[in-house]
Amino acid sequence: MKPDDEMAITADLPDCFPVTVVMERQPAKVSAWVDYVWKAIGVTVGNTLDSQDESRVEHPEEGYRLQIYPGYQVRLYVDECDSYYHNLMSPSPNCFIVVRQDDDDDEPRPFIVSLSFDEAHAYLEGDDTVFTVDMPPELYRWTESFVLTHYCPQQLKKRKRKDWRKDGSERQAR
């Protein structure tokens, strides 16, 4: 591929994608200490609502509540291409929704939406909650184009073992 062709492909790719996160609160059926649990339902491409508005649909008799969080951006970074590649090659490519919960409010709020396994794992190690949802087709195609443009897999090299016996005998001879 010529450098001009690569610049044309890169120019066609948006640098970020707007997404809306959909979460659901369900009654907890198993625990006596928890009234309800939250789970991520999905990610939709585009901002369906104004970025300041949150939408809530409740079914009080059943205890369910659907919460829509617009205004999030998915960004791709060249140094994360390896993680994006492995996500795309997995049997079920996912979006990772990192959620934080304030002490004052019992409702979790999305913090970031990522397509990187490594970034999601780093947030998990930091005691944040990470939900996985299926990746929408638009995000899949965008990520695939980004990976094809920027990813160059590194050839793994086997490390040569050092002969410690030989090295030890030279030390003793000195």
N, CA, C and O of each residue as an XYZ file, in Angstrom:
696
protein
N       0.847     -1.178      0.000
C       0.000      0.000      0.000
C       0.887      1.233      0.000
O       1.849      1.320      0.762
N       0.560      2.161     -0.841
C       1.311      3.403     -0.941
C       0.959      4.301      0.245
O      -0.147      4.216      0.778
N       1.895      5.161      0.662
C       1.591      6.087      1.771
C       0.373      6.965      1.493
O      -0.383      7.281      2.412
N       0.173      7.368      0.211
C      -0.994      8.205     -0.120
C      -2.293      7.440      0.105
O      -3.277      7.999      0.588
N      -2.289      6.136     -0.255
C      -3.481      5.310     -0.047
C      -3.791      5.165      1.438
O      -4.951      5.215      1.847
N      -2.740      4.983      2.245
C      -2.951      4.835      3.692
C      -3.511      6.124      4.283
O      -4.382      6.078      5.152
N      -3.020      7.270      3.823
C      -3.536      8.552      4.317
C      -5.002      8.721      3.921
O      -5.788      9.268      4.694
N      -5.380      8.256      2.723
C      -6.772      8.373      2.282
C      -7.678      7.500      3.139
O      -8.768      7.925      3.519
N      -7.234      6.279      3.446
C      -8.030      5.393      4.294
C      -8.158      5.984      5.690
O      -9.245      5.977      6.269
N      -7.053      6.498      6.238
C      -7.072      7.081      7.576
C      -7.968      8.315      7.608
O      -8.651      8.559      8.603
N      -7.971      9.096      6.526
C      -8.796     10.307      6.489
C     -10.281      9.950      6.483
O     -11.100     10.718      6.987
N     -10.639      8.785      5.915
C     -12.035      8.376      5.861
C     -12.552      7.862      7.205
O     -13.760      7.858      7.440
N     -11.659      7.434      8.078
C     -12.072      6.891      9.373
C     -12.309      8.021     10.366
O     -11.449      8.885     10.539
N     -13.468      8.023     11.020
C     -13.669      9.034     12.071
C     -12.756      8.728     13.259
O     -12.428      7.569     13.509
N     -12.350      9.764     13.988
C     -11.452      9.543     15.125
C     -12.205      9.046     16.357
O     -11.594      8.486     17.268
N     -13.508      9.241     16.395
C     -14.307      8.720     17.503
C     -15.715      8.417     17.005
O     -16.146      8.897     15.956
N     -16.411      7.610     17.785
C     -17.770      7.200     17.418
C     -18.693      7.514     18.590
O     -18.412      7.074     19.705
N     -19.784      8.255     18.387
C     -20.717      8.506     19.489
C     -21.556      7.260     19.770
O     -22.043      6.608     18.847
N     -21.718      6.941     21.047
C     -22.523      5.788     21.433
C     -23.427      6.148     22.603
O     -23.184      7.111     23.331
N     -24.472      5.350     22.763
C     -25.397      5.473     23.876
C     -25.404      4.139     24.606
O     -25.496      3.085     23.978
N     -25.308      4.182     25.928
C     -25.276      2.968     26.748
C     -26.674      2.713     27.305
O     -27.342      3.632     27.777
N     -27.106      1.459     27.244
C     -28.407      1.066     27.775
C     -28.181      0.077     28.908
O     -27.559     -0.966     28.712
N     -28.688      0.403     30.098
C     -28.547     -0.462     31.267
C     -29.925     -0.778     31.839
O     -30.891     -0.046     31.624
N     -29.987     -1.888     32.573
C     -31.253     -2.320     33.142
C     -31.073     -2.691     34.609
O     -30.101     -3.339     34.999
N     -32.047     -2.255     35.407
C     -32.087     -2.663     36.815
C     -33.149     -3.745     36.944
O     -34.287     -3.578     36.507
N     -32.747     -4.871     37.562
C     -33.661     -5.993     37.752
C     -33.752     -6.314     39.231
O     -32.793     -6.098     39.972
N     -34.889     -6.824     39.667
C     -34.979     -7.262     41.066
C     -34.034     -8.444     41.300
O     -33.918     -9.343     40.467
N     -33.366     -8.417     42.449
C     -32.481     -9.530     42.809
C     -33.349    -10.656     43.365
O     -34.084    -10.472     44.335
N     -33.253    -11.791     42.749
C     -34.100    -12.904     43.155
C     -33.435    -13.832     44.160
O     -34.117    -14.599     44.839
N     -32.124    -13.771     44.263
C     -31.397    -14.747     45.062
C     -30.967    -14.196     46.423
O     -30.904    -14.945     47.398
N     -30.675    -12.914     46.499
C     -30.057    -12.353     47.702
C     -31.081    -11.704     48.638
O     -32.015    -11.030     48.202
N     -30.876    -11.927     49.915
C     -31.721    -11.274     50.919
C     -31.198     -9.881     51.260
O     -31.914     -9.085     51.867
N     -29.947     -9.578     50.871
C     -29.319     -8.311     51.223
C     -29.367     -7.281     50.101
O     -29.166     -6.090     50.339
N     -29.627     -7.727     48.901
C     -29.639     -6.825     47.749
C     -31.040     -6.818     47.154
O     -31.621     -7.869     46.882
N     -31.575     -5.606     46.957
C     -32.919     -5.481     46.402
C     -32.949     -5.654     44.884
O     -33.888     -6.231     44.336
N     -31.917     -5.151     44.213
C     -31.880     -5.240     42.759
C     -30.433     -5.270     42.266
O     -29.503     -4.931     42.998
N     -30.267     -5.682     41.010
C     -28.954     -5.736     40.381
C     -29.030     -4.988     39.044
O     -30.087     -4.903     38.419
N     -27.887     -4.455     38.630
C     -27.785     -3.740     37.371
C     -27.026     -4.588     36.365
O     -26.116     -5.332     36.729
N     -27.406     -4.473     35.090
C     -26.633     -5.099     34.029
C     -26.730     -4.239     32.781
O     -27.704     -3.515     32.576
N     -25.704     -4.334     31.957
C     -25.702     -3.590     30.697
C     -26.457     -4.400     29.659
O     -26.238     -5.602     29.512
N     -27.336     -3.738     28.950
C     -28.138     -4.385     27.912
C     -27.456     -4.266     26.557
O     -27.453     -5.217     25.775
N     -26.880     -3.103     26.277
C     -26.245     -2.924     24.982
C     -25.712     -1.528     24.777
O     -25.822     -0.652     25.636
N     -25.131     -1.354     23.607
C     -24.604     -0.071     23.169
C     -25.217      0.199     21.802
O     -25.196     -0.663     20.923
N     -25.759      1.393     21.627
C     -26.278      1.781     20.319
C     -25.376      2.857     19.741
O     -24.828      3.682     20.473
N     -25.230      2.843     18.448
C     -24.361      3.812     17.787
C     -25.125      5.108     17.589
O     -26.280      5.107     17.164
N     -24.467      6.207     17.899
C     -25.081      7.527     17.761
C     -25.700      7.958     19.076
O     -25.938      7.148     19.972
N     -25.951      9.234     19.166
C     -26.618      9.787     20.341
C     -28.092      9.926     20.023
O     -28.504     10.819     19.282
N     -28.880      9.028     20.594
C     -30.306      9.045     20.317
C     -31.011     10.173     21.057
O     -32.100     10.592     20.665
N     -30.403     10.657     22.109
C     -30.958     11.761     22.892
C     -29.936     12.881     22.966
O     -28.780     12.696     22.585
N     -30.350     14.025     23.446
C     -29.413     15.090     23.724
C     -28.430     14.581     24.772
O     -28.827     13.860     25.687
N     -27.163     14.943     24.654
C     -26.137     14.365     25.528
C     -26.365     14.674     27.013
O     -25.808     13.989     27.870
N     -27.158     15.673     27.326
C     -27.437     15.998     28.725
C     -28.618     15.206     29.283
O     -28.733     15.026     30.496
N     -29.487     14.740     28.403
C     -30.699     14.048     28.832
C     -30.428     12.574     29.081
O     -29.701     11.924     28.330
N     -31.013     12.070     30.128
C     -31.013     10.638     30.383
C     -32.464     10.194     30.345
O     -33.358     10.903     30.806
N     -32.678      9.043     29.805
C     -34.034      8.548     29.694
C     -34.197      7.365     30.636
O     -33.278      6.568     30.822
N     -35.368      7.267     31.218
C     -35.638      6.200     32.175
C     -37.028      5.647     31.898
O     -38.003      6.391     31.792
N     -37.097      4.324     31.782
C     -38.374      3.645     31.601
C     -38.535      2.679     32.765
O     -37.700      1.799     32.970
N     -39.609      2.846     33.524
C     -39.798      2.000     34.703
C     -41.048      1.140     34.576
O     -42.051      1.534     33.982
N     -40.946     -0.041     35.155
C     -42.083     -0.946     35.327
C     -42.168     -1.218     36.830
O     -41.657     -2.236     37.298
N     -42.811     -0.318     37.601
C     -42.779     -0.434     39.055
C     -43.365     -1.735     39.592
O     -42.887     -2.257     40.599
N     -44.377     -2.256     38.944
C     -44.989     -3.479     39.472
C     -44.041     -4.674     39.345
O     -44.122     -5.620     40.128
N     -43.153     -4.627     38.367
C     -42.217     -5.726     38.179
C     -40.851     -5.417     38.773
O     -40.040     -6.324     38.957
N     -40.584     -4.156     39.075
C     -39.304     -3.769     39.649
C     -38.204     -3.533     38.630
O     -37.049     -3.353     39.014
N     -38.523     -3.529     37.356
C     -37.531     -3.320     36.304
C     -37.427     -1.842     35.957
O     -38.407     -1.100     36.031
N     -36.225     -1.430     35.577
C     -36.022     -0.064     35.103
C     -34.971     -0.083     34.006
O     -33.904     -0.674     34.175
N     -35.262      0.550     32.899
C     -34.338      0.668     31.785
C     -33.773      2.076     31.803
O     -34.528      3.048     31.822
N     -32.464      2.195     31.798
C     -31.801      3.497     31.871
C     -30.947      3.693     30.620
O     -30.159      2.819     30.260
N     -31.104      4.841     29.960
C     -30.360      5.145     28.742
C     -29.414      6.302     29.023
O     -29.831      7.359     29.496
N     -28.126      6.090     28.725
C     -27.084      7.098     28.960
C     -26.470      7.519     27.626
O     -25.622      6.800     27.099
N     -26.872      8.661     27.063
C     -26.273      9.133     25.803
C     -25.003      9.944     26.060
O     -24.680     10.278     27.200
N     -24.298     10.250     24.984
C     -23.194     11.200     25.071
C     -21.822     10.593     25.289
O     -20.902     11.315     25.674
N     -21.642      9.312     25.064
C     -20.320      8.692     25.225
C     -19.631      8.581     23.871
O     -20.285      8.512     22.830
N     -18.307      8.563     23.900
C     -17.501      8.467     22.695
C     -16.592      7.245     22.793
O     -15.967      7.015     23.828
N     -16.518      6.470     21.729
C     -15.552      5.379     21.643
C     -14.410      5.887     20.784
O     -14.619      6.332     19.656
N     -13.199      5.820     21.324
C     -12.006      6.247     20.596
C     -11.081      5.055     20.419
O     -11.007      4.175     21.277
N     -10.381      5.039     19.303
C      -9.405      3.991     19.046
C      -8.012      4.594     19.041
O      -7.809      5.707     18.554
N      -7.052      3.853     19.586
C      -5.672      4.308     19.688
C      -4.764      3.285     19.026
O      -4.974      2.079     19.162
N      -3.761      3.763     18.313
C      -2.859      2.895     17.562
C      -2.138      1.909     18.482
O      -1.923      0.759     18.100
N      -1.766      2.337     19.677
C      -1.031      1.439     20.578
C      -1.913      0.333     21.166
O      -1.392     -0.573     21.816
N      -3.220      0.382     20.958
C      -4.129     -0.663     21.430
C      -4.579     -1.598     20.304
O      -5.471     -2.420     20.513
N      -3.978     -1.487     19.115
C      -4.412     -2.277     17.948
C      -4.371     -3.777     18.212
O      -5.241     -4.508     17.739
N      -3.385     -4.242     18.951
C      -3.285     -5.670     19.246
C      -4.527     -6.146     20.008
O      -5.074     -7.208     19.713
N      -4.956     -5.367     20.969
C      -6.139     -5.711     21.754
C      -7.411     -5.654     20.907
O      -8.286     -6.509     21.044
N      -7.518     -4.647     20.030
C      -8.677     -4.565     19.141
C      -8.720     -5.776     18.207
O      -9.784     -6.342     17.956
N      -7.550     -6.162     17.699
C      -7.468     -7.311     16.789
C      -7.981     -8.572     17.479
O      -8.783     -9.315     16.914
N      -7.513     -8.808     18.701
C      -7.942    -10.011     19.422
C      -9.428     -9.959     19.770
O     -10.094    -10.994     19.798
N      -9.944     -8.776     20.033
C     -11.374     -8.630     20.292
C     -12.174     -8.969     19.025
O     -13.171     -9.689     19.093
N     -11.739     -8.452     17.882
C     -12.442     -8.736     16.630
C     -12.373    -10.214     16.257
O     -13.313    -10.748     15.668
N     -11.278    -10.872     16.592
C     -11.087    -12.275     16.227
C     -11.748    -13.232     17.221
O     -11.789    -14.437     16.975
N     -12.256    -12.724     18.320
C     -12.919    -13.581     19.300
C     -14.254    -14.065     18.729
O     -14.792    -13.445     17.812
N     -14.794    -15.169     19.265
C     -16.081    -15.666     18.752
C     -17.221    -14.645     18.869
O     -18.140    -14.642     18.050
N     -17.158    -13.793     19.875
C     -18.186    -12.776     20.064
C     -17.515    -11.438     20.406
O     -17.236    -11.181     21.578
N     -17.249    -10.581     19.410
C     -16.613     -9.285     19.699
C     -17.486     -8.449     20.636
O     -18.707     -8.400     20.491
N     -16.838     -7.795     21.596
C     -17.561     -7.072     22.645
C     -17.164     -5.617     22.752
O     -16.075     -5.212     22.347
N     -18.080     -4.844     23.308
C     -17.803     -3.510     23.835
C     -17.702     -3.669     25.337
O     -18.433     -4.459     25.935
N     -16.807     -2.928     25.940
C     -16.616     -2.995     27.391
C     -17.086     -1.677     27.996
O     -16.595     -0.606     27.639
N     -18.036     -1.769     28.909
C     -18.596     -0.593     29.565
C     -18.073     -0.567     30.997
O     -18.398     -1.438     31.805
N     -17.262      0.440     31.299
C     -16.722      0.602     32.654
C     -17.710      1.454     33.427
O     -18.091      2.539     32.988
N     -18.121      0.947     34.589
C     -19.168      1.591     35.382
C     -18.617      1.926     36.762
O     -17.894      1.136     37.367
N     -18.970      3.101     37.242
C     -18.602      3.514     38.603
C     -19.870      3.858     39.361
O     -20.866      4.303     38.791
N     -19.801      3.636     40.666
C     -20.964      3.886     41.517
C     -20.545      4.783     42.664
O     -19.607      4.470     43.396
N     -21.249      5.911     42.822
C     -20.972      6.823     43.929
C     -21.506      6.240     45.223
O     -22.441      5.440     45.216
N     -20.910      6.644     46.330
C     -21.386      6.187     47.634
C     -22.768      6.762     47.951
O     -23.584      6.112     48.605
N     -23.022      7.989     47.481
C     -24.301      8.632     47.767
C     -25.443      8.026     46.962
O     -26.575      7.949     47.438
N     -25.140      7.600     45.748
C     -26.180      7.123     44.831
C     -25.958      5.634     44.583
O     -24.832      5.206     44.328
N     -27.006      4.862     44.656
C     -26.859      3.422     44.436
C     -26.973      3.046     42.958
O     -26.927      1.868     42.606
N     -27.121      4.049     42.104
C     -27.244      3.790     40.674
C     -25.870      3.877     40.011
O     -25.222      4.922     40.078
N     -25.415      2.794     39.369
C     -24.128      2.859     38.670
C     -24.238      3.726     37.423
O     -25.281      3.769     36.770
N     -23.150      4.414     37.104
C     -23.125      5.274     35.935
C     -21.951      4.872     35.049
O     -20.839      4.681     35.542
N     -22.193      4.742     33.735
C     -21.083      4.431     32.836
C     -20.024      5.522     32.901
O     -20.334      6.711     32.979
N     -18.774      5.095     32.869
C     -17.642      6.007     32.933
C     -16.971      6.102     31.565
O     -16.628      7.190     31.101
N     -16.790      4.947     30.929
C     -16.123      4.902     29.634
C     -16.605      3.673     28.867
O     -16.970      2.662     29.467
N     -16.605      3.768     27.544
C     -16.903      2.628     26.677
C     -15.653      2.373     25.850
O     -15.125      3.282     25.210
N     -15.183      1.133     25.868
C     -13.932      0.784     25.193
C     -14.120     -0.480     24.366
O     -15.045     -1.256     24.600
N     -13.235     -0.676     23.399
C     -13.214     -1.893     22.606
C     -11.951     -2.705     22.877
O     -11.682     -3.687     22.186
N     -11.182     -2.298     23.876
C      -9.898     -2.916     24.182
C     -10.002     -3.858     25.383
O     -10.432     -3.460     26.466
N      -9.600     -5.116     25.169
C      -9.522     -6.078     26.276
C      -8.609     -5.541     27.381
O      -8.945     -5.586     28.564
N      -7.447     -5.032     26.965
C      -6.431     -4.610     27.928
C      -6.910     -3.437     28.788
O      -6.668     -3.413     29.995
N      -7.574     -2.485     28.182
C      -8.082     -1.344     28.942
C      -9.160     -1.793     29.928
O      -9.179     -1.345     31.075
N     -10.050     -2.671     29.487
C     -11.097     -3.180     30.376
C     -10.479     -3.937     31.551
O     -10.929     -3.804     32.689
N      -9.451     -4.726     31.270
C      -8.789     -5.484     32.333
C      -8.112     -4.546     33.341
O      -8.133     -4.805     34.545
N      -7.523     -3.477     32.854
C      -6.883     -2.511     33.756
C      -7.909     -1.883     34.695
O      -7.623     -1.686     35.876
N      -9.105     -1.566     34.185
C     -10.150     -1.017     35.049
C     -10.657     -2.059     36.038
O     -10.986     -1.725     37.176
N     -10.723     -3.313     35.616
C     -11.124     -4.382     36.543
C     -10.139     -4.503     37.699
O     -10.542     -4.697     38.846
N      -8.859     -4.389     37.399
C      -7.849     -4.451     38.453
C      -7.967     -3.278     39.411
O      -7.564     -3.381     40.569
N      -8.510     -2.171     38.946
C      -8.704     -0.989     39.786
C     -10.036     -1.008     40.523
O     -10.472      0.027     41.028
N     -10.688     -2.158     40.595
C     -11.948     -2.350     41.321
C     -13.141     -1.624     40.710
O     -14.117     -1.347     41.408
N     -13.078     -1.317     39.432
C     -14.255     -0.796     38.751
C     -15.055     -1.977     38.215
O     -14.520     -3.073     38.048
N     -16.324     -1.753     37.949
C     -17.168     -2.789     37.365
C     -17.131     -2.646     35.853
O     -17.258     -1.542     35.323
N     -16.956     -3.769     35.158
C     -16.913     -3.760     33.696
C     -17.971     -4.727     33.174
O     -17.974     -5.908     33.518
N     -18.864     -4.208     32.342
C     -19.881     -5.025     31.683
C     -19.452     -5.241     30.234
O     -18.851     -4.359     29.622
N     -19.758     -6.401     29.697
C     -19.498     -6.656     28.279
C     -20.836     -6.806     27.562
O     -21.760     -7.454     28.053
N     -20.908     -6.193     26.398
C     -22.083     -6.312     25.542
C     -21.595     -6.564     24.124
O     -20.450     -6.253     23.793
N     -22.447     -7.119     23.298
C     -22.078     -7.372     21.909
C     -21.771     -6.061     21.186
O     -22.409     -5.033     21.413
N     -20.780     -6.136     20.315
C     -20.382     -4.963     19.540
C     -21.359     -4.756     18.374
O     -21.613     -5.686     17.608
N     -21.905     -3.541     18.238
C     -22.782     -3.263     17.096
C     -22.016     -3.378     15.773
O     -20.810     -3.136     15.739
N     -22.702     -3.743     14.688
C     -22.029     -3.920     13.394
C     -21.266     -2.678     12.909
O     -20.202     -2.804     12.302
N     -21.805     -1.484     13.174
C     -21.120     -0.255     12.743
C     -19.773     -0.100     13.436
O     -18.782      0.273     12.809
N     -19.744     -0.389     14.733
C     -18.478     -0.317     15.469
C     -17.510     -1.395     15.005
O     -16.302     -1.169     14.939
N     -18.050     -2.574     14.683
C     -17.197     -3.662     14.199
C     -16.499     -3.247     12.909
O     -15.286     -3.412     12.780
N     -17.256     -2.709     11.955
C     -16.665     -2.312     10.675
C     -15.650     -1.183     10.848
O     -14.605     -1.179     10.198
N     -15.955     -0.236     11.718
C     -15.046      0.877     11.973
C     -13.749      0.374     12.604
O     -12.659      0.771     12.192
N     -13.867     -0.497     13.599
C     -12.690     -1.046     14.261
C     -11.886     -1.911     13.305
O     -10.656     -1.863     13.304
N     -12.573     -2.696     12.496
C     -11.888     -3.541     11.521
C     -11.072     -2.686     10.551
O      -9.924     -3.021     10.256
N     -11.636     -1.603     10.058
C     -10.904     -0.703      9.149
C      -9.703     -0.086      9.845
O      -8.631      0.036      9.253
N      -9.880      0.300     11.095
C      -8.786      0.890     11.865
C      -7.654     -0.123     12.048
O      -6.483      0.211     11.868
N      -8.002     -1.347     12.403
C      -6.993     -2.389     12.622
C      -6.278     -2.720     11.312
O      -5.056     -2.863     11.300
N      -7.014     -2.841     10.220
C      -6.385     -3.134      8.928
C      -5.441     -2.020      8.500
O      -4.438     -2.277      7.835
N      -5.750     -0.803      8.870
C      -4.906      0.332      8.506
C      -3.657      0.425      9.377
O      -2.573      0.723      8.875
N      -3.799      0.170     10.689
C      -2.710      0.480     11.627
C      -1.997     -0.725     12.241
O      -0.897     -0.570     12.772
N      -2.578     -1.898     12.186
C      -2.015     -3.036     12.930
C      -0.985     -3.791     12.109
O      -1.234     -4.168     10.965
N       0.153     -4.000     12.700
C       1.210     -4.816     12.107
C       1.639     -5.810     13.182
O       2.361     -5.441     14.108
N       1.201     -7.076     13.069
C       1.532     -8.039     14.133
C       3.035     -8.241     14.241
O       3.750     -8.293     13.240
N       3.485     -8.352     15.462
C       4.903     -8.569     15.721
C       5.200    -10.053     15.733
O       4.474    -10.838     16.344
N       6.264    -10.432     15.058
C       6.687    -11.826     15.070
C       7.247    -12.151     16.451
O       8.153    -11.475     16.939
N       6.705    -13.179     17.067
C       7.212    -13.579     18.375
C       8.541    -14.291     18.196
O       8.684    -15.158     17.334
N       9.506    -13.918     19.015
C      10.826    -14.528     18.945
C      11.062    -15.338     20.206
O      10.807    -14.885     21.322
N      11.549    -16.529     19.999
C      11.853    -17.366     21.142
C      13.176    -16.903     21.741
O      14.158    -16.672     21.035
N      13.168    -16.778     23.029
C      14.355    -16.328     23.738
C      15.365    -17.468     23.760
O      15.019    -18.616     24.038
N      16.609    -17.137     23.465
C      17.653    -18.164     23.523
C      18.076    -18.344     24.960
O      18.324    -17.386     25.693
N      18.148    -19.591     25.332
C      18.546    -19.889     26.700
C      20.050    -19.739     26.849
O      20.819    -20.050     25.939
N      20.435    -19.273     27.974
C      21.843    -19.085     28.273
C      22.339    -20.338     28.975
O      21.655    -20.884     29.840
N      23.506    -20.784     28.608
C      24.096    -21.960     29.249
C      24.768    -21.497     30.538
O      25.876    -20.961     30.515
N      24.095    -21.707     31.646
C      24.588    -21.236     32.937
C      25.786    -22.046     33.411
O      26.623    -21.529     34.149
N      25.884    -23.305     33.000
C      27.037    -24.120     33.400
C      28.306    -23.579     32.778
O      29.339    -23.489     33.441
N      28.235    -23.223     31.526
C      29.406    -22.690     30.829
C      29.805    -21.354     31.447
O      30.987    -21.096     31.676
N      28.822    -20.517     31.712
C      29.086    -19.216     32.304
C      29.686    -19.368     33.706
O      30.575    -18.601     34.076
N      29.226    -20.326     34.475
C      29.732    -20.567     35.834
C      31.144    -21.078     35.829
O      31.927    -20.705     36.702
N      31.512    -21.937     34.858
C      32.870    -22.471     34.819
C      33.874    -21.408     34.448
O      35.022    -21.469     34.887
N      33.466    -20.405     33.628
C      34.374    -19.305     33.292
C      34.641    -18.448     34.518
O      35.751    -17.939     34.677
N      33.676    -18.279     35.368
C      33.873    -17.505     36.587
C      34.825    -18.200     37.546
O      35.668    -17.559     38.175
N      34.684    -19.502     37.652
C      35.565    -20.250     38.552
C      36.999    -20.264     38.045
O      37.929    -20.310     38.850
N      37.202    -20.225     36.730
C      38.538    -20.275     36.154
C      39.271    -18.956     36.387
O      40.502    -18.926     36.364
N      38.575    -17.921     36.600
C      39.202    -16.600     36.780
C      39.831    -16.516     38.098
O      40.411    -15.486     38.441
